[in-house]
Structure formats: C-alpha cells, structure tokens
C-alpha cells in the first residue's frame, strides 16, 4: 500500500482544462448556504451561543429534519427522543451536533443532475467514512476531533467541483482510470491537467474555508509537503484506511499511495490499526445508512 504510482507513458493532451478555466468555473458555483458557513466558522468558537446557532439551523427545515434523524439514531444511543436542535445539543454536545449539521448540509450541496456516470452515493460513503476515521485517529493523537472530522468529510470535495463543472472530461477520467488501472490523481492529471486536490483547495478559497482546511484538502495526497502538519497526516492516513476497508462500496475503490512519513507520524502499530479499523467500521455503519 505504501509507495508512488509510476507515471503513465501515453498521456493524452486533449481535454486539459487549465487553471484559469477551473477558477472561472468554480467562481460560478453558488456560495455555501449561510447556515453551513455559520457552522464551519463556529468550530473555533468555544463561546458559541447555542440558541443562536440552533435558530439559524432551524430555518432550514430539511437540514433540521436530517440532523434530528441522525441525533435519534442508534449511532448516538440517546435515552430520550430528541425533538429539537436545542435538545440535540444538550444530549449530544455542541461538537457532535455541528458535525451532524455539516454532514447533513454538505451531502445536499451538489445535486446529482445528469451525471449518471458518477457514483455520488459511493463518494459520500467514502467521505463520511474518512471523516469518522479521521475523528478516531485525532482522538488517539490528541488532535482536535472536530477539525479532523470536517477535514475528512471535505477532503475530496474537489472531485465534486470537477464532475459538476466538467462532466464530459470527468467521464473520460474515469474511463481512463479503468483502462489503465491507475490511481485517480494520475488519471485526472493526464486527462484534465489538474487533480481534485488542487480543485478542492480552489473551492475552499471560493467558499472561504479556513487556511488550515484549505491546506489539508489541497495536500491530503501529499502530506510530505507539510511534514509538521498532523491534521493533513491524519486525513491522508484516514483516506487510505477507508479505501483499504472498501467502505465506499465501489467496485474500483483503489487505495491511493500511502506516505510512510505520515503513517509513522501517527505511530500506526498493529494494535492501533486494529482499534482504528474496528471503531471506524462500527461508527460508519451507524451513521451512513441515515445519510446516503
């Protein structure tokens, strides 16, 4: 699992989209809903007014319903039925509810449209699994779990930017990947001239994500570029683990190359791996069926 994929020899020149074109297309994307930005921006605010945040989320009925459904799931094993966001915050805690709101909101931000060739369900299964695995790894390494969860959830968001703005080219990417049995980044770079990590960083800038989140999204396949960044290492390893566990339920779920430095940085010995695998699978099955 550890290593780099070799460059392909027959790189096609057609279809390259270019950074300027990508920037224009991303700038045409709508802004995130205000409630999502409020939730994301509140992660670092330890003095957040719970009632204010709850009132903002309640304005979105669909988002509120999905969040409450999650709060009442067996995943959280609440003793009493939760009927309001204020109750959910009291029972589950502000951090858990912020995670739920973020997941519920982000899974609705990109409509599937006519892109039948793209496995949106598999994408979100992997995103949620990576978020959960990153949360588990963060808890073991004393890193903020909420940051890790959010970064894990959004690490591949650039794929959605590419598939929704350049559907024909991205269909070629997937066909090229299948034909060459190569890693996704290689196929994206060969066909489009850009990859989803770079696209994700641009989208993060457009949506005004924090600098830390932008860096993690942009570098999650290259954590060695930021050797002191534990959050990027966590998301990188979580991404590889969830691919290896095949939690996306996709037929072509090829695990990306894994950085030895990131693996060693997290001290992933056999016992730690077993614990991370077990916790990730259990928590994933509890939350995923309610979202996808």
Residue frames as qw, qx, qy, qz and C-alpha x, y, z in Angstrom:
[[0.000, 0.884, 0.467, 0.000, 0.00, 0.00, 0.00],
 [0.272, -0.835, 0.111, 0.466, 2.96, 2.32, 0.55],
 [0.533, -0.043, 0.520, 0.666, 4.64, 3.83, -2.50],
 [0.243, 0.563, -0.093, -0.784, 4.14, 6.03, -5.52],
 [0.761, 0.461, 0.455, -0.043, 2.29, 5.10, -8.69],
 [0.486, -0.145, 0.460, 0.729, 4.51, 5.22, -11.81],
 [0.291, 0.538, -0.079, -0.787, 3.85, 7.88, -14.45],
 [0.737, 0.410, 0.537, -0.016, 1.94, 6.69, -17.49],
 [0.419, -0.180, 0.495, 0.740, 3.56, 6.96, -20.88],
 [0.133, 0.409, 0.663, 0.612, 0.57, 7.66, -23.10],
 [0.019, -0.524, -0.451, 0.722, -0.68, 10.87, -21.52],
 [0.297, 0.661, 0.571, 0.385, -3.38, 12.38, -23.74],
 [0.231, -0.041, -0.054, 0.971, -3.06, 16.10, -24.42],
 [0.252, -0.434, -0.463, -0.731, -6.68, 16.72, -25.31],
 [0.549, -0.617, -0.540, -0.162, -9.19, 17.83, -22.72],
 [0.463, -0.145, -0.409, 0.773, -6.82, 19.79, -20.46],
 [0.106, -0.850, -0.507, -0.097, -8.95, 22.39, -18.72],
 [0.354, 0.455, -0.159, 0.801, -6.31, 24.74, -17.30],
 [0.285, -0.324, -0.591, 0.682, -6.23, 26.60, -14.01],
 [0.135, 0.085, -0.022, -0.987, -7.82, 29.79, -15.36],
 [0.505, -0.188, -0.595, -0.597, -10.80, 27.87, -16.74],
 [0.510, -0.322, -0.768, 0.215, -11.16, 25.94, -13.48],
 [0.148, -0.220, -0.399, 0.878, -11.07, 29.16, -11.46],
 [0.321, -0.033, -0.246, -0.914, -13.80, 30.68, -13.64],
 [0.577, -0.245, -0.700, -0.342, -15.98, 27.60, -13.28],
 [0.442, -0.307, -0.698, 0.472, -15.51, 27.43, -9.51],
 [0.005, -0.134, -0.210, 0.968, -16.30, 31.13, -9.15],
 [0.447, -0.142, -0.437, -0.768, -19.59, 30.41, -10.94],
 [0.446, -0.297, -0.838, 0.108, -20.56, 27.92, -8.23],
 [0.388, -0.775, -0.198, -0.458, -23.05, 29.30, -5.71],
 [0.051, -0.528, 0.618, -0.581, -21.87, 30.20, -2.24],
 [0.299, -0.169, -0.912, 0.224, -22.44, 27.73, 0.54],
 [0.388, -0.729, -0.472, -0.309, -25.71, 28.21, 2.42],
 [0.088, -0.727, 0.306, -0.608, -25.28, 30.77, 5.19],
 [0.810, -0.496, 0.155, -0.271, -26.08, 28.20, 7.86],
 [0.948, 0.090, -0.091, 0.291, -23.26, 25.94, 6.67],
 [0.405, 0.585, -0.257, 0.654, -20.79, 28.82, 6.77],
 [0.444, -0.688, 0.217, -0.532, -22.01, 29.71, 10.25],
 [0.952, -0.297, 0.064, -0.046, -21.44, 26.14, 11.42],
 [0.829, 0.281, -0.128, 0.466, -18.00, 25.86, 9.83],
 [0.193, 0.662, -0.226, 0.688, -16.92, 29.24, 11.16],
 [0.599, -0.653, 0.133, -0.445, -18.10, 28.34, 14.65],
 [0.918, -0.013, -0.358, 0.171, -15.75, 25.36, 15.03],
 [0.518, 0.222, -0.398, 0.724, -13.05, 27.52, 16.61],
 [0.261, -0.514, 0.101, -0.810, -15.54, 29.46, 18.75],
 [0.323, -0.123, -0.870, 0.351, -15.69, 27.93, 22.22],
 [0.103, 0.288, 0.489, -0.817, -18.18, 30.61, 23.30],
 [0.184, -0.189, -0.655, -0.708, -20.73, 29.96, 20.57],
 [0.476, 0.028, 0.373, -0.796, -24.29, 30.83, 21.56],
 [0.202, 0.103, 0.970, 0.091, -26.11, 27.51, 21.25],
 [0.344, 0.630, 0.584, -0.379, -29.55, 29.09, 20.89],
 [0.256, 0.727, -0.230, -0.595, -28.38, 31.41, 18.12],
 [0.027, 0.327, -0.864, -0.383, -26.81, 28.54, 16.17],
 [0.251, 0.282, 0.920, -0.107, -29.86, 26.33, 16.68],
 [0.363, 0.696, 0.332, -0.523, -32.21, 29.06, 15.45],
 [0.216, 0.617, -0.497, -0.571, -30.16, 29.50, 12.28],
 [0.034, -0.113, 0.967, 0.224, -30.18, 25.78, 11.52],
 [0.309, 0.423, 0.776, -0.351, -33.92, 25.54, 12.27],
 [0.361, 0.610, -0.065, -0.703, -34.61, 27.96, 9.40],
 [0.396, 0.344, -0.744, -0.414, -33.66, 25.13, 7.02],
 [0.819, -0.148, 0.242, -0.499, -36.39, 22.53, 7.57],
 [0.917, 0.270, -0.292, -0.033, -34.78, 19.77, 5.51],
 [0.392, 0.494, -0.614, 0.475, -31.45, 20.24, 7.27],
 [0.422, -0.391, 0.499, -0.648, -33.13, 20.25, 10.67],
 [0.926, -0.016, 0.038, -0.375, -35.06, 17.06, 9.90],
 [0.819, 0.345, -0.428, 0.164, -31.95, 15.22, 8.76],
 [0.133, 0.508, -0.611, 0.592, -29.96, 16.39, 11.78],
 [0.613, -0.295, 0.409, -0.608, -32.68, 15.25, 14.21],
 [0.956, 0.126, -0.168, -0.204, -32.97, 11.90, 12.45],
 [0.603, 0.419, -0.565, 0.376, -29.25, 11.41, 13.00],
 [0.159, -0.467, 0.545, -0.678, -29.48, 12.53, 16.62],
 [0.777, -0.159, 0.302, -0.529, -32.17, 9.90, 17.27],
 [0.788, 0.328, -0.504, -0.129, -30.30, 7.10, 15.54],
 [0.931, -0.343, -0.078, 0.097, -28.79, 4.09, 17.29],
 [0.633, 0.447, -0.234, 0.587, -25.40, 5.59, 16.45],
 [0.005, -0.532, 0.331, -0.779, -25.85, 8.06, 19.30],
 [0.485, -0.274, -0.811, 0.181, -27.95, 5.79, 21.55],
 [0.173, -0.325, 0.215, -0.905, -29.89, 8.64, 23.10],
 [0.016, 0.227, 0.891, -0.393, -32.09, 7.58, 26.03],
 [0.286, 0.636, 0.470, -0.541, -34.79, 10.19, 25.37],
 [0.518, 0.571, 0.502, 0.393, -36.17, 11.08, 21.96],
 [0.247, -0.356, 0.063, 0.899, -34.68, 14.32, 20.64],
 [0.319, 0.724, 0.609, 0.061, -37.26, 16.65, 19.08],
 [0.142, 0.990, 0.007, -0.019, -35.43, 19.99, 18.84],
 [0.636, 0.542, -0.314, 0.451, -31.93, 21.10, 17.96],
 [0.231, -0.702, 0.413, -0.532, -31.53, 22.57, 21.43],
 [0.890, -0.303, 0.265, -0.216, -32.29, 19.12, 22.89],
 [0.909, 0.337, -0.113, 0.217, -29.86, 17.53, 20.45],
 [0.288, 0.695, -0.401, 0.523, -27.13, 19.90, 21.61],
 [0.538, -0.582, 0.398, -0.462, -27.93, 19.15, 25.25],
 [0.965, -0.101, 0.213, -0.116, -27.92, 15.36, 24.73],
 [0.894, 0.321, 0.049, 0.310, -25.09, 15.03, 22.21],
 [0.497, -0.534, 0.113, 0.675, -23.00, 18.14, 22.79],
 [0.291, 0.841, -0.047, -0.453, -22.32, 21.10, 20.53],
 [0.077, -0.528, 0.728, 0.431, -19.41, 19.43, 18.72],
 [0.347, 0.158, 0.917, 0.119, -21.41, 16.35, 17.74],
 [0.379, 0.738, 0.493, -0.263, -24.33, 18.45, 16.52],
 [0.145, 0.794, -0.310, -0.503, -22.04, 20.69, 14.48],
 [0.191, -0.262, 0.878, 0.351, -20.63, 17.58, 12.83],
 [0.369, 0.429, 0.823, -0.052, -24.13, 16.31, 12.07],
 [0.305, 0.836, 0.199, -0.410, -25.23, 19.64, 10.61],
 [0.008, 0.659, -0.563, -0.499, -22.10, 19.81, 8.46],
 [0.252, -0.020, 0.934, 0.252, -22.62, 16.28, 7.10],
 [0.345, 0.602, 0.698, -0.178, -26.33, 16.80, 6.50],
 [0.226, 0.852, 0.014, -0.472, -25.74, 20.12, 4.74],
 [0.052, -0.577, 0.653, 0.488, -22.77, 19.14, 2.59],
 [0.352, 0.111, 0.911, 0.185, -24.44, 15.99, 1.26],
 [0.356, 0.725, 0.581, -0.105, -27.11, 18.25, -0.24],
 [0.059, -0.758, 0.150, 0.632, -24.87, 20.93, -1.74],
 [0.058, 0.379, -0.704, -0.598, -24.13, 19.15, -5.03],
 [0.790, 0.272, 0.256, -0.486, -27.19, 17.93, -6.95],
 [0.653, -0.082, 0.704, 0.266, -26.62, 14.78, -8.95],
 [0.349, 0.619, -0.239, -0.662, -28.13, 16.27, -12.10],
 [0.857, 0.426, -0.140, -0.254, -27.41, 14.36, -15.28],
 [0.154, 0.647, -0.743, 0.076, -24.07, 12.98, -14.13],
 [0.941, -0.140, 0.009, -0.306, -25.28, 9.38, -14.04],
 [0.785, 0.364, -0.443, 0.233, -21.78, 8.06, -14.64],
 [0.135, 0.483, -0.581, 0.641, -20.53, 9.33, -11.28],
 [0.591, -0.366, -0.714, 0.085, -21.17, 7.31, -8.12],
 [0.180, -0.645, 0.161, -0.725, -22.40, 10.05, -5.77],
 [0.835, -0.489, -0.059, -0.244, -23.51, 7.52, -3.17],
 [0.896, -0.015, -0.176, 0.408, -20.08, 5.90, -3.16],
 [0.308, 0.555, -0.185, 0.750, -18.45, 9.33, -2.96],
 [0.409, -0.641, 0.153, -0.630, -20.38, 10.31, 0.16],
 [0.942, -0.310, -0.132, 0.001, -19.91, 6.88, 1.74],
 [0.751, 0.170, -0.217, 0.600, -16.16, 7.37, 1.41],
 [0.057, 0.610, -0.147, 0.777, -16.29, 10.99, 2.60],
 [0.668, -0.596, 0.031, -0.445, -18.28, 10.07, 5.71],
 [0.954, -0.167, -0.151, 0.197, -16.05, 7.07, 6.42],
 [0.570, 0.361, -0.219, 0.705, -12.93, 9.22, 6.11],
 [0.239, -0.666, 0.116, -0.697, -14.44, 11.83, 8.45],
 [0.849, -0.481, -0.017, -0.220, -15.17, 9.15, 11.05],
 [0.899, 0.030, -0.156, 0.408, -11.74, 7.55, 10.69],
 [0.318, 0.542, -0.195, 0.753, -10.04, 10.96, 10.95],
 [0.512, -0.663, 0.074, -0.541, -12.04, 11.63, 14.11],
 [0.948, -0.306, -0.069, 0.052, -10.87, 8.32, 15.58],
 [0.738, 0.251, -0.163, 0.604, -7.23, 9.00, 14.67],
 [0.020, 0.675, -0.137, 0.725, -7.44, 12.52, 16.10],
 [0.711, -0.621, 0.017, -0.328, -8.74, 11.18, 19.41],
 [0.943, -0.157, -0.065, 0.286, -5.76, 8.84, 19.66],
 [0.615, 0.233, -0.037, 0.752, -3.26, 11.58, 18.81],
 [0.251, -0.653, -0.376, 0.608, -4.81, 14.38, 20.89],
 [0.090, 0.053, 0.367, 0.924, -5.70, 16.49, 17.85],
 [0.418, 0.226, 0.271, -0.837, -8.97, 18.45, 17.72],
 [0.373, 0.208, 0.900, 0.084, -11.53, 15.87, 16.61],
 [0.394, 0.751, 0.401, -0.346, -13.96, 18.36, 15.14],
 [0.165, 0.751, -0.425, -0.478, -11.33, 19.80, 12.81],
 [0.191, -0.245, 0.916, 0.254, -10.34, 16.28, 11.81],
 [0.434, 0.442, 0.770, -0.152, -13.95, 15.23, 11.14],
 [0.376, 0.824, 0.129, -0.404, -14.65, 18.27, 8.96],
 [0.066, 0.668, -0.618, -0.410, -11.37, 17.95, 7.04],
 [0.306, -0.045, 0.942, 0.129, -12.03, 14.25, 6.47],
 [0.463, 0.595, 0.603, -0.260, -15.54, 14.92, 5.24],
 [0.368, 0.881, 0.025, -0.296, -14.39, 17.59, 2.76],
 [0.470, -0.502, 0.558, 0.465, -11.03, 16.16, 1.66],
 [0.390, 0.144, 0.757, 0.505, -12.29, 15.07, -1.79],
 [0.280, 0.730, 0.408, -0.471, -14.65, 17.99, -2.38],
 [0.057, 0.570, -0.465, -0.675, -12.61, 18.92, -5.45],
 [0.184, 0.104, 0.927, 0.310, -13.94, 15.80, -7.19],
 [0.214, 0.686, 0.666, -0.197, -17.44, 17.23, -7.00],
 [0.089, 0.770, -0.102, -0.623, -16.24, 20.54, -8.42],
 [0.053, -0.352, 0.750, 0.558, -14.66, 18.73, -11.36],
 [0.168, 0.261, 0.936, 0.165, -17.52, 16.33, -12.04],
 [0.185, 0.749, 0.562, -0.297, -20.23, 19.00, -11.89],
 [0.106, 0.819, -0.136, -0.548, -18.35, 21.68, -13.86],
 [0.263, 0.543, -0.684, -0.410, -16.61, 19.41, -16.38],
 [0.824, -0.031, 0.458, -0.332, -18.79, 16.29, -16.64],
 [0.855, 0.495, -0.132, -0.079, -17.63, 15.13, -20.09],
 [0.334, 0.661, -0.617, 0.267, -13.95, 15.38, -19.19],
 [0.413, -0.421, 0.689, -0.421, -14.51, 13.67, -15.86],
 [0.930, 0.150, 0.205, -0.265, -16.27, 10.81, -17.56],
 [0.697, 0.591, -0.385, 0.130, -13.10, 10.44, -19.64],
 [0.106, -0.626, 0.662, -0.397, -11.06, 10.47, -16.42],
 [0.732, -0.196, 0.538, -0.369, -12.99, 7.52, -15.01],
 [0.919, 0.382, 0.008, -0.098, -12.77, 5.59, -18.27],
 [0.446, 0.698, -0.504, 0.244, -9.03, 6.26, -18.50],
 [0.358, -0.528, 0.658, -0.400, -8.52, 5.17, -14.91],
 [0.884, 0.007, 0.381, -0.270, -10.36, 1.91, -15.53],
 [0.828, 0.542, -0.144, 0.015, -8.47, 1.22, -18.76],
 [0.412, 0.642, -0.521, 0.383, -5.03, 1.90, -17.23],
 [0.786, -0.442, -0.409, 0.137, -5.73, 0.61, -13.70],
 [0.395, 0.318, -0.285, 0.814, -4.10, 3.76, -12.34],
 [0.198, -0.460, -0.572, 0.650, -4.72, 5.99, -9.37],
 [0.173, 0.847, 0.503, -0.020, -7.35, 8.70, -9.67],
 [0.159, -0.848, 0.118, 0.492, -4.91, 11.62, -9.39],
 [0.368, -0.235, 0.670, 0.600, -2.89, 10.22, -12.28],
 [0.281, 0.514, 0.747, 0.314, -5.97, 9.93, -14.47],
 [0.012, 0.922, 0.320, -0.217, -7.16, 13.43, -13.57],
 [0.246, -0.720, 0.317, 0.567, -3.77, 14.98, -14.29],
 [0.363, -0.057, 0.748, 0.552, -3.37, 13.10, -17.57],
 [0.193, 0.598, 0.721, 0.291, -6.85, 13.88, -18.89],
 [0.075, -0.928, -0.361, -0.059, -7.67, 17.26, -17.32],
 [0.448, 0.534, -0.214, 0.685, -4.26, 18.67, -16.46],
 [0.243, -0.478, 0.403, -0.741, -5.35, 19.23, -12.85],
 [0.398, -0.152, -0.898, 0.109, -6.38, 16.99, -9.97],
 [0.440, -0.696, -0.490, -0.288, -9.13, 17.04, -7.37],
 [0.581, -0.468, -0.322, 0.583, -6.76, 18.08, -4.57],
 [0.231, -0.032, 0.123, 0.965, -5.88, 21.32, -6.37],
 [0.246, -0.466, -0.516, -0.675, -9.52, 21.83, -7.35],
 [0.546, -0.616, -0.559, 0.095, -10.56, 21.28, -3.74],
 [0.432, -0.331, -0.194, 0.816, -8.13, 23.91, -2.50],
 [0.008, 0.171, 0.308, 0.936, -9.56, 26.40, -5.03],
 [0.423, -0.555, -0.591, -0.404, -13.10, 25.55, -3.98],
 [0.556, -0.520, -0.470, 0.446, -12.08, 26.03, -0.35],
 [0.248, -0.128, 0.002, 0.960, -10.81, 29.50, -1.22],
 [0.208, -0.343, -0.486, -0.776, -14.06, 30.29, -3.04],
 [0.582, -0.581, -0.527, -0.216, -16.10, 29.13, -0.06],
 [0.099, -0.743, 0.338, -0.569, -13.77, 30.92, 2.38],
 [0.899, -0.312, -0.290, 0.106, -12.73, 27.86, 4.33],
 [0.476, -0.826, 0.256, 0.161, -10.02, 28.39, 6.93],
 [0.303, 0.738, -0.595, -0.101, -6.41, 28.33, 5.71],
 [0.363, -0.332, 0.858, -0.149, -5.86, 25.12, 7.68],
 [0.724, 0.313, 0.564, -0.244, -8.78, 23.37, 5.98],
 [0.587, 0.758, -0.173, -0.226, -7.69, 24.61, 2.54],
 [0.063, 0.657, -0.751, -0.026, -4.18, 23.25, 3.11],
 [0.515, -0.117, 0.829, -0.184, -5.44, 19.87, 4.29],
 [0.744, 0.520, 0.332, -0.257, -7.78, 19.50, 1.31],
 [0.491, 0.805, -0.300, -0.143, -5.06, 20.56, -1.13],
 [0.138, 0.622, -0.763, 0.110, -2.34, 18.37, 0.39],
 [0.802, -0.239, 0.408, -0.364, -4.17, 15.25, 1.54],
 [0.958, 0.276, 0.004, 0.074, -2.42, 13.19, -1.15],
 [0.609, 0.492, -0.292, 0.550, 0.95, 14.84, -0.45],
 [0.573, -0.810, -0.129, -0.009, 1.36, 15.18, 3.33],
 [0.774, -0.158, 0.015, 0.614, 5.14, 15.13, 2.98],
 [0.273, 0.617, 0.139, 0.725, 4.91, 18.68, 1.61],
 [0.334, -0.690, 0.164, -0.621, 3.90, 19.73, 5.14],
 [0.607, 0.054, -0.759, 0.228, 5.75, 17.29, 7.42],
 [0.067, 0.038, -0.620, 0.781, 4.82, 19.19, 10.58],
 [0.524, -0.088, -0.082, -0.843, 1.09, 19.22, 9.81],
 [0.204, -0.015, 0.946, -0.252, -0.53, 16.47, 11.87],
 [0.579, 0.415, 0.378, -0.591, -4.05, 17.20, 10.59],
 [0.580, 0.552, -0.419, -0.429, -3.03, 16.61, 6.97],
 [0.130, 0.310, -0.941, 0.040, -1.27, 13.39, 8.01],
 [0.398, 0.146, 0.766, -0.483, -4.43, 12.24, 9.80],
 [0.658, 0.509, 0.121, -0.542, -6.67, 12.88, 6.79],
 [0.410, 0.545, -0.678, -0.274, -4.14, 11.26, 4.44],
 [0.007, -0.164, 0.972, -0.168, -3.98, 8.10, 6.55],
 [0.490, 0.289, 0.601, -0.561, -7.75, 8.07, 7.12],
 [0.604, 0.538, -0.229, -0.541, -8.30, 8.32, 3.36],
 [0.343, 0.399, -0.840, -0.132, -6.02, 5.35, 2.73],
 [0.196, -0.024, 0.903, -0.381, -7.55, 3.27, 5.53],
 [0.578, 0.376, 0.424, -0.588, -11.13, 3.79, 4.37],
 [0.591, 0.511, -0.466, -0.416, -10.18, 2.96, 0.79],
 [0.183, 0.315, -0.929, 0.070, -8.48, -0.17, 2.09],
 [0.306, 0.142, 0.809, -0.481, -11.58, -1.11, 4.09],
 [0.041, -0.228, -0.755, -0.614, -13.68, -0.58, 0.93],
 [0.072, 0.464, 0.658, -0.588, -16.30, 1.40, 2.83],
 [0.280, 0.346, -0.194, -0.874, -17.39, 3.28, -0.28],
 [0.667, 0.266, 0.675, -0.170, -18.78, 0.01, -1.66],
 [0.495, 0.737, -0.222, -0.403, -17.41, 0.93, -5.10],
 [0.974, 0.185, 0.099, 0.089, -16.11, -1.69, -7.49],
 [0.670, 0.521, -0.145, 0.508, -12.95, 0.27, -8.39],
 [0.413, -0.900, 0.066, -0.119, -12.02, 1.52, -4.91],
 [0.792, 0.271, -0.264, 0.479, -8.24, 1.54, -5.41],
 [0.537, -0.761, -0.126, 0.342, -6.32, 2.72, -2.35],
 [0.332, 0.908, -0.182, 0.180, -4.06, 5.73, -3.10],
 [0.648, 0.288, -0.480, 0.516, -0.31, 5.66, -2.35],
 [0.604, -0.769, -0.210, 0.004, 0.39, 5.99, 1.36],
 [0.193, 0.796, -0.401, 0.411, 3.09, 8.22, 2.81],
 [0.740, -0.110, -0.558, 0.359, 5.45, 6.34, 5.11],
 [0.177, 0.215, -0.358, 0.892, 6.20, 9.59, 6.94],
 [0.508, -0.333, -0.040, -0.793, 2.51, 10.23, 7.67],
 [0.850, -0.211, -0.461, -0.143, 1.99, 6.62, 8.77],
 [0.631, -0.012, -0.516, 0.579, 4.98, 6.74, 11.11],
 [0.038, -0.352, 0.192, -0.915, 3.98, 10.19, 12.40],
 [0.676, -0.348, -0.061, -0.647, 0.75, 8.70, 13.72],
 [0.182, -0.361, 0.872, -0.277, 2.58, 5.68, 15.21],
 [0.817, 0.082, -0.115, -0.558, 0.30, 3.21, 13.48],
 [0.083, -0.316, 0.942, -0.080, 1.36, -0.05, 15.09],
 [0.277, -0.156, -0.901, -0.294, -0.65, -3.27, 14.81],
 [0.124, -0.466, -0.766, 0.425, -2.75, -2.69, 17.93],
 [0.121, 0.458, 0.096, -0.876, -3.57, 0.89, 16.93],
 [0.258, 0.116, -0.654, -0.702, -4.56, -0.21, 13.44],
 [0.223, -0.303, -0.925, -0.048, -6.90, -2.87, 14.80],
 [0.043, -0.536, -0.566, 0.625, -8.58, -0.36, 17.11],
 [0.163, 0.402, -0.179, -0.883, -8.92, 2.27, 14.36],
 [0.239, -0.027, -0.813, -0.531, -10.35, -0.25, 11.89],
 [0.183, -0.403, -0.884, 0.153, -12.89, -1.57, 14.39],
 [0.003, 0.559, 0.400, -0.726, -14.09, 1.84, 15.60],
 [0.157, 0.304, -0.378, -0.860, -14.30, 3.26, 12.08],
 [0.235, -0.148, -0.868, -0.411, -16.39, 0.38, 10.75],
 [0.154, -0.491, -0.800, 0.309, -18.78, 0.38, 13.73],
 [0.030, 0.568, 0.237, -0.788, -19.36, 4.13, 13.70],
 [0.125, 0.203, -0.553, -0.799, -19.62, 4.29, 9.92],
 [0.185, -0.293, -0.894, -0.285, -22.38, 1.71, 9.69],
 [0.109, -0.564, -0.664, 0.478, -24.31, 3.55, 12.40],
 [0.070, 0.637, 0.088, -0.763, -24.36, 6.91, 10.63],
 [0.042, -0.207, 0.649, 0.731, -24.04, 6.16, 6.92],
 [0.055, 0.387, 0.892, 0.227, -27.38, 4.42, 6.36],
 [0.011, 0.762, 0.508, -0.400, -29.15, 7.56, 7.51],
 [0.049, -0.706, 0.162, 0.688, -27.39, 9.85, 5.06],
 [0.059, 0.373, -0.681, -0.627, -26.94, 8.15, 1.70]]
